[in-house]
Amino acid sequence: MHARHQAVLPDWTALYYEQPLEITHGEGRHVWDAEGRRYLDFFGGILTTMTAHALPEVTRAVSEQAARIVHSSTLYLNRPMVELAEQVAALSGIPDARVFFTTSGTEANDAALLLATAYRHSNQILAMRNSYHGRSFTTVGITGNRSWSPTSLSPLQTLYVHGGVRTRGPYAHLDDAAFTEACVADLRDMLGQAGSGVAALIAEPVQGVGGFTSPPDGLYAAFREELKQHGILWISDEVQTGWGRTGDHFWGWQAHDAAGPPDMLTFAKGIGNGMSIGGVVARAEIMNCLDAHSISTFGGSPITMAAARANLAHLLAHDLQANARRVGGLLLERLRSAASPSVTAGGTPRLGVVREVRGRGLMVGVELVDPRTGEPSPRAASLVLEAAREGGVLIGKGGGHSAPSVLRIAPPLSLTVSEAEAGAAVLETALRTAEAELVRGGTAV
């Protein structure tokens, strides 16, 4: 299968693991490979399997809708689409909200940028350093993470702002209040040079591909006050942070809600629980600003809408946001304890390969470094991925340097306490295995 993959697919479609994995089926928080081995899924198809694999309510909704009609397009009235749009609009917090459905987060962010630039009559965009917003030509043009930006060409003029990474960069030594003040001063200075022609700021409340980094709570509220003075829109990219994954909030923007909701938010991934879905929520005056016809062939597909409605109903009925807060807090505690154990707790040495364990809810990042130099170590991330797989746990990786050096841990929101404990134990062993290999090999690059 690997050879066939290489023969017909682009070289730039990355595969994890030295011996790539074929996942054949899943149930709950587990998946199985083609050899029949079971794994605890701590990545969920890049934060996409939000509730559980093979969730009966979603499977049933897809089957029942498929038996009626699979597709019709937005040229016809679509009851499942209207009903989901009503729910999403009400949950968004945006007043007089309109919803446009797409097939991915990339397409959702594309649509938001189209709306912002049309509404503001400007192609200037503010984005965060270390950001990621998709793989299309437009979204690559605003991505502030070089390892995911293969071209410098873009239809947009993008200006990058400080603040997405709290523990690295020129302001890392400051306390939260001073950090926020410095980032706002940087934004103010940039706006002073750019003038009032900027269309929008787009920002992930927690940077996903960038390694699950985030600013202090309230930073985007402070940014919003500056943006309002110039009429600049705020787009919250909730592709990875939406639907309660961060535990404390249903949307990531709510950690910065002193300035109220964003003008637009984008979503995708988890709401479909594996079905291809994305979307934009915006105030009516912004959503309706386009003066040309537009439709979507596959956005709002009845079968996808049925799956998303069933998945959202399950998430709300079982309060998975609260579960993400509770079990995610436990997972963070276990990983932090493993990375920096107390000497009185058995004398286990501290893990020098771990620089930081960070995150909120079930969105946890573990930043890895060369234990001798403290420099980011992509090699360490690869070693931990391999060792965790051997231990029966699948995780992801990311980060903002030339190659990923941060472990990305994002299980389905229904993760149980016992599964969190088991996964944390495997990850601690994997981290110690990787550190031993790095020290023994004399390199961590």
ZATOR-348173 format. One record per residue (C-alpha): x negated, y negated, z negated; residue in three letters. Coordinates in Angstrom, 2 decimals, padded with zeros to 5 digits. Last residue first. Layout:
# ZATOR-348173
<u:X v:Y w:Z kemar:ala>
...
# end
This chain:
# ZATOR-348173
<u:-018.53 v:-017.44 w:-015.17 kemar:val>
<u:-018.80 v:-015.72 w:-018.52 kemar:ala>
<u:-022.31 v:-014.36 w:-018.36 kemar:thr>
<u:-024.69 v:-012.32 w:-020.48 kemar:gly>
<u:-023.10 v:-009.00 w:-019.62 kemar:gly>
<u:-022.99 v:-007.85 w:-023.24 kemar:arg>
<u:-021.59 v:-011.16 w:-024.44 kemar:val>
<u:-018.98 v:-011.23 w:-021.71 kemar:leu>
<u:-018.05 v:-007.57 w:-022.16 kemar:glu>
<u:-017.66 v:-007.98 w:-025.93 kemar:ala>
<u:-015.50 v:-011.06 w:-025.41 kemar:glu>
<u:-013.28 v:-009.23 w:-022.93 kemar:ala>
<u:-012.74 v:-006.27 w:-025.27 kemar:thr>
<u:-011.98 v:-008.65 w:-028.15 kemar:arg>
<u:-009.41 v:-010.48 w:-026.04 kemar:leu>
<u:-007.84 v:-007.23 w:-024.87 kemar:ala>
<u:-007.55 v:-005.96 w:-028.44 kemar:thr>
<u:-005.85 v:-009.19 w:-029.48 kemar:glu>
<u:-003.56 v:-008.95 w:-026.44 kemar:leu>
<u:-002.49 v:-005.42 w:-027.30 kemar:val>
<u:-001.66 v:-006.45 w:-030.87 kemar:ala>
<u:000.28 v:-009.50 w:-029.64 kemar:ala>
<u:002.34 v:-007.30 w:-027.32 kemar:gly>
<u:003.29 v:-004.92 w:-030.10 kemar:ala>
<u:004.27 v:-007.73 w:-032.46 kemar:glu>
<u:006.30 v:-009.49 w:-029.76 kemar:ala>
<u:007.99 v:-006.21 w:-028.86 kemar:glu>
<u:008.88 v:-005.59 w:-032.52 kemar:ser>
<u:010.29 v:-009.11 w:-032.85 kemar:val>
<u:012.45 v:-008.68 w:-029.76 kemar:thr>
<u:012.11 v:-010.47 w:-026.42 kemar:leu>
<u:015.50 v:-011.66 w:-025.13 kemar:ser>
<u:013.92 v:-014.79 w:-023.63 kemar:leu>
<u:012.06 v:-012.72 w:-021.04 kemar:pro>
<u:008.29 v:-012.89 w:-021.62 kemar:pro>
<u:006.15 v:-015.96 w:-020.87 kemar:ala>
<u:002.44 v:-015.58 w:-021.61 kemar:ile>
<u:000.03 v:-017.54 w:-019.42 kemar:arg>
<u:-003.64 v:-016.80 w:-020.11 kemar:leu>
<u:-005.82 v:-019.81 w:-019.32 kemar:val>
<u:-009.10 v:-019.70 w:-017.37 kemar:ser>
<u:-007.79 v:-020.04 w:-013.81 kemar:pro>
<u:-010.35 v:-021.04 w:-011.15 kemar:ala>
<u:-011.70 v:-024.47 w:-010.19 kemar:ser>
<u:-010.24 v:-025.98 w:-013.34 kemar:his>
<u:-006.65 v:-026.79 w:-014.25 kemar:gly>
<u:-005.38 v:-023.58 w:-015.71 kemar:gly>
<u:-003.49 v:-020.45 w:-014.79 kemar:gly>
<u:-003.09 v:-016.81 w:-015.79 kemar:lys>
<u:-000.34 v:-014.26 w:-016.06 kemar:gly>
<u:000.50 v:-011.40 w:-018.43 kemar:ile>
<u:001.39 v:-007.71 w:-018.12 kemar:leu>
<u:001.11 v:-005.48 w:-021.20 kemar:val>
<u:000.43 v:-001.71 w:-021.28 kemar:gly>
<u:-002.97 v:-001.58 w:-022.97 kemar:gly>
<u:-004.70 v:-001.02 w:-019.64 kemar:glu>
<u:-002.80 v:-004.03 w:-018.36 kemar:arg>
<u:-004.07 v:-006.05 w:-021.31 kemar:ala>
<u:-007.64 v:-005.00 w:-020.50 kemar:ala>
<u:-007.33 v:-006.08 w:-016.86 kemar:glu>
<u:-005.72 v:-009.43 w:-017.70 kemar:leu>
<u:-008.29 v:-009.99 w:-020.46 kemar:val>
<u:-011.19 v:-009.42 w:-018.06 kemar:leu>
<u:-009.70 v:-011.75 w:-015.45 kemar:ser>
<u:-009.20 v:-014.52 w:-018.03 kemar:ala>
<u:-012.76 v:-014.09 w:-019.30 kemar:ala>
<u:-014.12 v:-014.39 w:-015.78 kemar:arg>
<u:-012.17 v:-017.64 w:-015.33 kemar:pro>
<u:-014.23 v:-019.04 w:-018.22 kemar:ser>
<u:-013.86 v:-022.69 w:-019.21 kemar:pro>
<u:-017.09 v:-023.91 w:-020.89 kemar:glu>
<u:-017.58 v:-023.40 w:-024.63 kemar:gly>
<u:-021.23 v:-022.50 w:-024.09 kemar:thr>
<u:-021.79 v:-019.16 w:-025.87 kemar:arg>
<u:-018.21 v:-017.87 w:-026.13 kemar:pro>
<u:-017.61 v:-018.75 w:-022.44 kemar:asp>
<u:-014.11 v:-020.13 w:-022.63 kemar:val>
<u:-010.48 v:-019.02 w:-022.70 kemar:leu>
<u:-007.30 v:-021.06 w:-023.11 kemar:glu>
<u:-004.35 v:-019.04 w:-024.45 kemar:val>
<u:-001.02 v:-020.44 w:-023.26 kemar:gly>
<u:002.41 v:-019.57 w:-024.64 kemar:val>
<u:005.84 v:-020.29 w:-023.17 kemar:met>
<u:008.27 v:-018.22 w:-025.23 kemar:leu>
<u:009.02 v:-021.04 w:-027.64 kemar:gly>
<u:006.44 v:-023.78 w:-027.44 kemar:arg>
<u:002.80 v:-023.50 w:-026.42 kemar:gly>
<u:-000.80 v:-023.46 w:-027.53 kemar:arg>
<u:-003.63 v:-021.08 w:-028.42 kemar:val>
<u:-006.97 v:-022.84 w:-028.00 kemar:glu>
<u:-010.64 v:-022.21 w:-027.29 kemar:arg>
<u:-010.53 v:-018.43 w:-027.36 kemar:val>
<u:-013.73 v:-016.61 w:-026.29 kemar:val>
<u:-015.31 v:-017.22 w:-029.69 kemar:gly>
<u:-012.83 v:-014.86 w:-031.31 kemar:leu>
<u:-013.38 v:-015.24 w:-035.05 kemar:arg>
<u:-014.99 v:-012.31 w:-036.78 kemar:pro>
<u:-012.85 v:-009.77 w:-038.64 kemar:thr>
<u:-013.73 v:-010.09 w:-042.33 kemar:gly>
<u:-010.72 v:-008.21 w:-043.60 kemar:gly>
<u:-008.19 v:-010.94 w:-044.28 kemar:ala>
<u:-010.45 v:-012.92 w:-046.59 kemar:thr>
<u:-012.45 v:-014.24 w:-043.64 kemar:val>
<u:-009.23 v:-015.67 w:-042.25 kemar:ser>
<u:-008.58 v:-014.91 w:-038.61 kemar:pro>
<u:-009.11 v:-017.43 w:-035.80 kemar:ser>
<u:-008.01 v:-015.93 w:-032.49 kemar:ala>
<u:-005.94 v:-013.15 w:-034.03 kemar:ala>
<u:-004.16 v:-015.57 w:-036.36 kemar:ser>
<u:-003.44 v:-017.88 w:-033.45 kemar:arg>
<u:-002.05 v:-014.95 w:-031.47 kemar:leu>
<u:000.16 v:-013.77 w:-034.33 kemar:arg>
<u:001.49 v:-017.26 w:-035.07 kemar:glu>
<u:002.25 v:-017.95 w:-031.41 kemar:leu>
<u:004.13 v:-014.66 w:-031.16 kemar:leu>
<u:006.13 v:-015.44 w:-034.31 kemar:leu>
<u:007.06 v:-018.88 w:-033.03 kemar:gly>
<u:008.11 v:-017.35 w:-029.73 kemar:gly>
<u:010.32 v:-014.90 w:-031.62 kemar:val>
<u:012.17 v:-017.69 w:-033.44 kemar:arg>
<u:012.22 v:-020.41 w:-030.79 kemar:arg>
<u:012.87 v:-018.03 w:-027.91 kemar:ala>
<u:015.61 v:-016.36 w:-029.94 kemar:asn>
<u:017.21 v:-019.76 w:-030.55 kemar:ala>
<u:017.17 v:-020.43 w:-026.80 kemar:gln>
<u:018.54 v:-016.93 w:-026.26 kemar:leu>
<u:021.80 v:-017.97 w:-027.89 kemar:asp>
<u:023.50 v:-014.65 w:-027.01 kemar:his>
<u:026.57 v:-016.25 w:-025.42 kemar:ala>
<u:024.47 v:-019.00 w:-023.81 kemar:leu>
<u:021.96 v:-016.68 w:-022.14 kemar:leu>
<u:024.66 v:-014.21 w:-021.08 kemar:his>
<u:026.77 v:-016.95 w:-019.50 kemar:ala>
<u:023.71 v:-018.32 w:-017.72 kemar:leu>
<u:022.92 v:-014.89 w:-016.26 kemar:asn>
<u:026.48 v:-014.33 w:-015.09 kemar:ala>
<u:026.60 v:-017.77 w:-013.48 kemar:arg>
<u:023.20 v:-017.26 w:-011.88 kemar:ala>
<u:024.16 v:-013.90 w:-010.38 kemar:ala>
<u:027.40 v:-015.26 w:-008.95 kemar:ala>
<u:025.56 v:-018.27 w:-007.52 kemar:met>
<u:023.06 v:-016.00 w:-005.84 kemar:thr>
<u:025.80 v:-013.89 w:-004.22 kemar:ile>
<u:027.76 v:-016.95 w:-003.13 kemar:pro>
<u:024.68 v:-018.57 w:-001.51 kemar:ser>
<u:024.33 v:-022.08 w:-002.93 kemar:gly>
<u:021.18 v:-022.82 w:-000.96 kemar:gly>
<u:021.02 v:-020.36 w:001.96 kemar:phe>
<u:021.99 v:-022.42 w:005.00 kemar:thr>
<u:021.74 v:-025.77 w:003.28 kemar:ser>
<u:023.36 v:-028.86 w:004.75 kemar:ile>
<u:022.33 v:-032.39 w:005.63 kemar:ser>
<u:023.79 v:-035.27 w:007.62 kemar:his>
<u:022.07 v:-038.65 w:007.49 kemar:ala>
<u:022.49 v:-041.74 w:005.29 kemar:asp>
<u:021.06 v:-040.22 w:002.11 kemar:leu>
<u:021.95 v:-042.22 w:-001.01 kemar:cys>
<u:024.53 v:-039.78 w:-002.37 kemar:asn>
<u:022.20 v:-038.00 w:-004.81 kemar:met>
<u:020.89 v:-041.31 w:-006.12 kemar:ile>
<u:024.26 v:-043.00 w:-006.70 kemar:glu>
<u:025.65 v:-039.72 w:-008.04 kemar:ala>
<u:023.01 v:-039.36 w:-010.76 kemar:arg>
<u:020.77 v:-036.42 w:-010.02 kemar:ala>
<u:020.55 v:-032.66 w:-010.51 kemar:val>
<u:018.34 v:-030.78 w:-008.08 kemar:val>
<u:018.32 v:-027.06 w:-007.39 kemar:gly>
<u:016.59 v:-023.74 w:-007.13 kemar:gly>
<u:017.59 v:-020.15 w:-006.50 kemar:ile>
<u:016.22 v:-016.88 w:-005.13 kemar:ser>
<u:017.58 v:-014.13 w:-007.39 kemar:met>
<u:015.17 v:-012.86 w:-010.04 kemar:gly>
<u:016.98 v:-013.96 w:-013.19 kemar:asn>
<u:018.73 v:-016.66 w:-011.13 kemar:gly>
<u:018.51 v:-019.27 w:-013.92 kemar:ile>
<u:014.93 v:-018.27 w:-014.61 kemar:gly>
<u:013.25 v:-019.49 w:-011.42 kemar:lys>
<u:014.74 v:-022.83 w:-010.33 kemar:ala>
<u:015.32 v:-026.32 w:-011.73 kemar:phe>
<u:014.82 v:-029.95 w:-010.80 kemar:thr>
<u:015.79 v:-032.95 w:-012.87 kemar:leu>
<u:016.75 v:-036.41 w:-011.75 kemar:met>
<u:017.22 v:-039.84 w:-013.32 kemar:asp>
<u:015.77 v:-038.43 w:-016.53 kemar:pro>
<u:017.84 v:-038.20 w:-019.71 kemar:pro>
<u:017.64 v:-040.75 w:-022.52 kemar:gly>
<u:014.73 v:-043.00 w:-023.46 kemar:ala>
<u:014.32 v:-041.46 w:-026.91 kemar:ala>
<u:014.68 v:-038.09 w:-025.20 kemar:asp>
<u:011.04 v:-037.06 w:-024.99 kemar:his>
<u:011.31 v:-033.50 w:-026.38 kemar:ala>
<u:014.60 v:-033.43 w:-024.47 kemar:gln>
<u:012.70 v:-033.51 w:-021.18 kemar:trp>
<u:011.84 v:-029.83 w:-021.59 kemar:gly>
<u:015.47 v:-028.82 w:-021.28 kemar:trp>
<u:017.41 v:-026.56 w:-023.67 kemar:phe>
<u:015.22 v:-027.71 w:-026.54 kemar:his>
<u:013.22 v:-026.34 w:-029.46 kemar:asp>
<u:012.92 v:-022.89 w:-027.92 kemar:gly>
<u:010.67 v:-023.86 w:-025.00 kemar:thr>
<u:012.49 v:-021.36 w:-022.78 kemar:arg>
<u:015.88 v:-022.96 w:-023.42 kemar:gly>
<u:017.28 v:-023.13 w:-019.88 kemar:trp>
<u:014.50 v:-025.25 w:-018.34 kemar:gly>
<u:010.73 v:-025.30 w:-018.87 kemar:thr>
<u:009.52 v:-023.48 w:-015.74 kemar:gln>
<u:011.39 v:-025.23 w:-012.92 kemar:val>
<u:012.17 v:-028.18 w:-015.21 kemar:glu>
<u:010.39 v:-030.82 w:-013.10 kemar:asp>
<u:011.68 v:-034.02 w:-014.71 kemar:ser>
<u:012.04 v:-036.77 w:-012.13 kemar:ile>
<u:011.84 v:-040.35 w:-013.45 kemar:trp>
<u:012.82 v:-043.19 w:-011.12 kemar:leu>
<u:011.02 v:-046.54 w:-010.81 kemar:ile>
<u:013.15 v:-049.67 w:-011.26 kemar:gly>
<u:010.02 v:-051.69 w:-012.13 kemar:his>
<u:010.81 v:-052.46 w:-015.77 kemar:gln>
<u:012.42 v:-049.04 w:-016.03 kemar:lys>
<u:009.09 v:-047.35 w:-015.34 kemar:leu>
<u:007.44 v:-048.92 w:-018.39 kemar:glu>
<u:010.23 v:-047.80 w:-020.71 kemar:glu>
<u:010.20 v:-044.37 w:-019.08 kemar:arg>
<u:006.50 v:-043.91 w:-019.83 kemar:phe>
<u:007.25 v:-044.28 w:-023.55 kemar:ala>
<u:010.02 v:-041.71 w:-023.22 kemar:ala>
<u:007.58 v:-039.55 w:-021.28 kemar:tyr>
<u:005.14 v:-039.67 w:-024.19 kemar:leu>
<u:007.77 v:-038.89 w:-026.81 kemar:gly>
<u:006.51 v:-035.49 w:-027.85 kemar:asp>
<u:002.73 v:-035.33 w:-027.47 kemar:pro>
<u:001.58 v:-034.20 w:-024.03 kemar:pro>
<u:001.85 v:-030.67 w:-022.68 kemar:ser>
<u:-000.36 v:-027.84 w:-021.43 kemar:thr>
<u:001.03 v:-024.47 w:-020.37 kemar:phe>
<u:-002.04 v:-023.66 w:-018.22 kemar:gly>
<u:-001.85 v:-025.96 w:-015.20 kemar:gly>
<u:000.38 v:-023.45 w:-013.42 kemar:val>
<u:003.09 v:-024.39 w:-015.90 kemar:gly>
<u:002.63 v:-027.95 w:-017.15 kemar:gln>
<u:005.05 v:-028.48 w:-020.02 kemar:val>
<u:007.39 v:-031.47 w:-019.56 kemar:pro>
<u:006.56 v:-031.18 w:-015.84 kemar:glu>
<u:006.33 v:-034.63 w:-014.30 kemar:ala>
<u:007.54 v:-036.57 w:-011.27 kemar:ile>
<u:007.27 v:-040.37 w:-011.47 kemar:leu>
<u:009.31 v:-042.13 w:-008.83 kemar:ala>
<u:009.54 v:-044.52 w:-005.88 kemar:ala>
<u:006.61 v:-046.88 w:-006.44 kemar:val>
<u:007.13 v:-050.26 w:-004.77 kemar:gly>
<u:007.00 v:-052.36 w:-007.93 kemar:ser>
<u:003.29 v:-053.14 w:-007.70 kemar:gly>
<u:000.58 v:-050.55 w:-007.21 kemar:ala>
<u:-002.11 v:-052.48 w:-009.10 kemar:gln>
<u:000.01 v:-053.48 w:-012.09 kemar:gly>
<u:001.64 v:-050.08 w:-011.94 kemar:leu>
<u:-001.78 v:-048.48 w:-012.42 kemar:met>
<u:-002.56 v:-050.72 w:-015.39 kemar:asp>
<u:000.77 v:-049.93 w:-017.01 kemar:arg>
<u:000.20 v:-046.20 w:-016.50 kemar:leu>
<u:-003.24 v:-046.39 w:-018.10 kemar:asp>
<u:-001.83 v:-048.44 w:-020.99 kemar:ala>
<u:000.91 v:-045.83 w:-021.40 kemar:val>
<u:-001.74 v:-043.10 w:-021.51 kemar:cys>
<u:-003.73 v:-045.02 w:-024.15 kemar:ala>
<u:-000.64 v:-045.60 w:-026.31 kemar:glu>
<u:000.33 v:-041.93 w:-026.08 kemar:thr>
<u:-003.15 v:-040.84 w:-027.17 kemar:phe>
<u:-003.15 v:-043.42 w:-029.97 kemar:ala>
<u:000.10 v:-042.02 w:-031.34 kemar:ala>
<u:-000.99 v:-038.41 w:-030.93 kemar:asp>
<u:-004.42 v:-038.85 w:-032.52 kemar:asp>
<u:-007.31 v:-039.64 w:-030.21 kemar:leu>
<u:-010.18 v:-037.27 w:-029.35 kemar:his>
<u:-008.43 v:-035.97 w:-026.23 kemar:ala>
<u:-008.23 v:-039.43 w:-024.64 kemar:tyr>
<u:-011.01 v:-039.07 w:-022.03 kemar:pro>
<u:-010.02 v:-035.56 w:-020.92 kemar:gly>
<u:-009.10 v:-032.35 w:-022.71 kemar:arg>
<u:-006.80 v:-031.52 w:-025.63 kemar:thr>
<u:-003.52 v:-033.19 w:-024.65 kemar:arg>
<u:-003.25 v:-032.40 w:-020.94 kemar:val>
<u:-000.31 v:-033.99 w:-019.11 kemar:gly>
<u:-001.18 v:-037.53 w:-020.20 kemar:gly>
<u:-003.16 v:-039.38 w:-017.54 kemar:his>
<u:-001.56 v:-040.57 w:-014.30 kemar:val>
<u:-002.18 v:-039.65 w:-010.68 kemar:tyr>
<u:-001.13 v:-041.89 w:-007.79 kemar:leu>
<u:000.29 v:-040.16 w:-004.72 kemar:thr>
<u:000.87 v:-041.74 w:-001.33 kemar:gln>
<u:003.28 v:-039.39 w:000.41 kemar:leu>
<u:003.37 v:-037.78 w:003.86 kemar:pro>
<u:000.38 v:-035.71 w:002.76 kemar:ser>
<u:-003.05 v:-034.55 w:003.93 kemar:leu>
<u:-005.49 v:-033.63 w:001.16 kemar:ser>
<u:-005.07 v:-029.93 w:001.92 kemar:thr>
<u:-005.35 v:-026.67 w:-000.04 kemar:pro>
<u:-003.82 v:-027.95 w:-003.30 kemar:ser>
<u:-003.47 v:-025.11 w:-005.80 kemar:trp>
<u:-007.11 v:-025.05 w:-007.05 kemar:ser>
<u:-007.11 v:-028.85 w:-006.97 kemar:arg>
<u:-004.42 v:-029.29 w:-009.61 kemar:asn>
<u:-002.71 v:-032.68 w:-009.29 kemar:gly>
<u:000.06 v:-031.50 w:-006.98 kemar:thr>
<u:001.67 v:-034.45 w:-005.19 kemar:ile>
<u:000.65 v:-033.50 w:-001.63 kemar:gly>
<u:001.19 v:-029.81 w:-002.37 kemar:val>
<u:004.82 v:-030.76 w:-002.93 kemar:thr>
<u:005.16 v:-032.34 w:000.52 kemar:thr>
<u:003.37 v:-029.66 w:002.53 kemar:phe>
<u:005.16 v:-026.87 w:000.67 kemar:ser>
<u:003.50 v:-024.86 w:-002.13 kemar:arg>
<u:005.17 v:-026.21 w:-005.25 kemar:gly>
<u:005.10 v:-028.78 w:-008.06 kemar:his>
<u:001.81 v:-028.28 w:-009.92 kemar:tyr>
<u:000.26 v:-030.82 w:-012.28 kemar:ser>
<u:-003.32 v:-031.12 w:-013.60 kemar:asn>
<u:-003.13 v:-034.93 w:-013.42 kemar:arg>
<u:000.44 v:-036.16 w:-013.56 kemar:met>
<u:002.34 v:-037.58 w:-010.62 kemar:ala>
<u:003.37 v:-041.07 w:-009.52 kemar:leu>
<u:004.84 v:-041.25 w:-006.03 kemar:ile>
<u:004.61 v:-043.89 w:-003.30 kemar:gln>
<u:006.69 v:-043.15 w:-000.19 kemar:asn>
<u:009.05 v:-046.09 w:-000.71 kemar:ser>
<u:012.59 v:-047.05 w:000.25 kemar:his>
<u:013.69 v:-046.52 w:-003.39 kemar:arg>
<u:016.71 v:-044.34 w:-002.66 kemar:tyr>
<u:015.06 v:-042.67 w:000.34 kemar:ala>
<u:011.82 v:-042.00 w:-001.52 kemar:thr>
<u:013.65 v:-040.65 w:-004.56 kemar:ala>
<u:016.07 v:-038.48 w:-002.58 kemar:leu>
<u:013.35 v:-036.94 w:-000.43 kemar:leu>
<u:011.19 v:-036.37 w:-003.51 kemar:leu>
<u:014.06 v:-034.61 w:-005.25 kemar:ala>
<u:014.68 v:-032.44 w:-002.17 kemar:ala>
<u:011.04 v:-031.39 w:-001.99 kemar:asp>
<u:011.13 v:-030.64 w:-005.73 kemar:asn>
<u:014.10 v:-028.33 w:-005.20 kemar:ala>
<u:012.44 v:-026.74 w:-002.16 kemar:glu>
<u:009.37 v:-025.88 w:-004.21 kemar:thr>
<u:011.54 v:-024.65 w:-007.06 kemar:gly>
<u:013.25 v:-022.20 w:-004.74 kemar:ser>
<u:016.38 v:-021.44 w:-002.67 kemar:thr>
<u:018.17 v:-024.77 w:-002.90 kemar:thr>
<u:021.28 v:-026.02 w:-004.69 kemar:phe>
<u:022.37 v:-029.66 w:-004.85 kemar:phe>
<u:023.99 v:-030.88 w:-008.05 kemar:val>
<u:025.71 v:-034.22 w:-008.77 kemar:arg>
<u:025.71 v:-035.83 w:-012.20 kemar:ala>
<u:027.91 v:-038.70 w:-013.38 kemar:asp>
<u:025.70 v:-038.95 w:-016.47 kemar:pro>
<u:022.60 v:-036.72 w:-016.72 kemar:ile>
<u:022.66 v:-034.49 w:-019.82 kemar:gly>
<u:021.97 v:-031.46 w:-017.64 kemar:ser>
<u:024.43 v:-029.07 w:-019.31 kemar:leu>
<u:027.54 v:-030.64 w:-017.79 kemar:ala>
<u:025.99 v:-030.84 w:-014.32 kemar:ala>
<u:024.78 v:-027.23 w:-014.60 kemar:val>
<u:028.23 v:-025.96 w:-015.55 kemar:gln>
<u:030.07 v:-027.86 w:-012.82 kemar:glu>
<u:027.44 v:-026.81 w:-010.27 kemar:ala>
<u:027.97 v:-023.17 w:-011.27 kemar:leu>
<u:031.72 v:-023.45 w:-010.65 kemar:glu>
<u:031.25 v:-025.28 w:-007.35 kemar:val>
<u:028.76 v:-022.71 w:-006.09 kemar:met>
<u:030.90 v:-019.73 w:-007.13 kemar:pro>
<u:033.95 v:-021.33 w:-005.39 kemar:arg>
<u:032.27 v:-022.06 w:-002.06 kemar:asn>
<u:034.08 v:-024.44 w:000.26 kemar:leu>
<u:032.55 v:-024.10 w:003.70 kemar:tyr>
<u:029.69 v:-025.83 w:005.51 kemar:leu>
<u:027.44 v:-025.07 w:002.52 kemar:thr>
<u:026.60 v:-021.64 w:003.93 kemar:ser>
<u:028.88 v:-018.48 w:004.13 kemar:ser>
<u:026.95 v:-015.58 w:002.69 kemar:his>
<u:027.35 v:-012.31 w:000.80 kemar:val>
<u:031.09 v:-011.78 w:000.92 kemar:ile>
<u:033.47 v:-009.59 w:-001.13 kemar:arg>
<u:031.49 v:-006.41 w:-001.89 kemar:ala>
<u:028.37 v:-008.54 w:-002.33 kemar:ala>
<u:030.20 v:-010.54 w:-005.02 kemar:gln>
<u:031.01 v:-007.40 w:-007.01 kemar:glu>
<u:027.49 v:-006.01 w:-006.71 kemar:ser>
<u:025.81 v:-009.30 w:-007.64 kemar:val>
<u:028.11 v:-009.81 w:-010.65 kemar:ala>
<u:027.54 v:-006.24 w:-011.83 kemar:arg>
<u:023.77 v:-006.53 w:-011.65 kemar:thr>
<u:023.92 v:-009.86 w:-013.46 kemar:val>
<u:026.09 v:-008.53 w:-016.30 kemar:glu>
<u:024.04 v:-005.33 w:-016.55 kemar:pro>
<u:020.69 v:-007.13 w:-016.97 kemar:leu>
<u:018.35 v:-005.09 w:-014.77 kemar:ala>
<u:015.29 v:-006.84 w:-016.20 kemar:his>
<u:016.07 v:-009.20 w:-019.03 kemar:ala>
<u:016.95 v:-012.84 w:-019.78 kemar:thr>
<u:014.57 v:-015.08 w:-017.85 kemar:met>
<u:013.15 v:-012.83 w:-015.16 kemar:thr>
<u:011.68 v:-015.84 w:-013.35 kemar:thr>
<u:008.90 v:-017.01 w:-015.65 kemar:leu>
<u:006.20 v:-016.00 w:-013.13 kemar:ile>
<u:007.71 v:-012.58 w:-012.35 kemar:gly>
<u:008.60 v:-012.10 w:-016.02 kemar:gly>
<u:005.14 v:-012.81 w:-017.48 kemar:phe>
<u:004.99 v:-010.79 w:-020.72 kemar:phe>
<u:006.42 v:-007.61 w:-019.20 kemar:asp>
<u:005.76 v:-004.67 w:-021.53 kemar:leu>
<u:004.48 v:-002.02 w:-019.17 kemar:tyr>
<u:005.57 v:001.54 w:-018.29 kemar:arg>
<u:003.54 v:003.88 w:-016.09 kemar:arg>
<u:005.43 v:005.83 w:-013.43 kemar:gly>
<u:002.67 v:005.84 w:-010.83 kemar:glu>
<u:004.56 v:003.30 w:-008.69 kemar:ala>
<u:004.68 v:000.90 w:-011.63 kemar:asp>
<u:007.33 v:000.50 w:-014.33 kemar:trp>
<u:008.74 v:-002.66 w:-015.92 kemar:val>
<u:009.74 v:-003.50 w:-019.49 kemar:his>
<u:011.54 v:-006.39 w:-021.23 kemar:arg>
<u:015.02 v:-005.02 w:-020.56 kemar:gly>
<u:014.79 v:-002.58 w:-017.70 kemar:glu>
<u:012.48 v:-002.63 w:-014.72 kemar:gly>
<u:011.76 v:-001.03 w:-011.36 kemar:his>
<u:009.07 v:-000.37 w:-008.75 kemar:thr>
<u:006.22 v:-002.68 w:-009.67 kemar:ile>
<u:003.22 v:-002.15 w:-007.39 kemar:glu>
<u:000.00 v:-003.16 w:-009.15 kemar:leu>
<u:-003.23 v:-004.23 w:-007.51 kemar:pro>
<u:-006.41 v:-002.30 w:-008.40 kemar:gln>
<u:-008.86 v:-005.07 w:-009.26 kemar:glu>
<u:-005.91 v:-006.89 w:-010.83 kemar:tyr>
<u:-003.58 v:-009.69 w:-009.69 kemar:tyr>
<u:-002.89 v:-010.34 w:-006.02 kemar:leu>
<u:-003.30 v:-013.67 w:-004.26 kemar:ala>
<u:-001.50 v:-014.56 w:-001.04 kemar:thr>
<u:-004.40 v:-016.52 w:000.48 kemar:trp>
<u:-005.57 v:-013.63 w:002.68 kemar:asp>
<u:-002.28 v:-013.83 w:004.57 kemar:pro>
<u:-000.13 v:-010.67 w:004.90 kemar:leu>
<u:-000.21 v:-007.92 w:007.57 kemar:val>
<u:-003.38 v:-005.88 w:007.14 kemar:ala>
<u:-004.06 v:-006.82 w:003.53 kemar:gln>
<u:-000.65 v:-005.55 w:002.42 kemar:his>
<u:-001.13 v:-002.31 w:004.36 kemar:arg>
<u:-004.44 v:-001.77 w:002.62 kemar:ala>
<u:-002.86 v:-002.40 w:-000.79 kemar:his>
<u:000.00 v:000.00 w:000.00 kemar:met>
# end
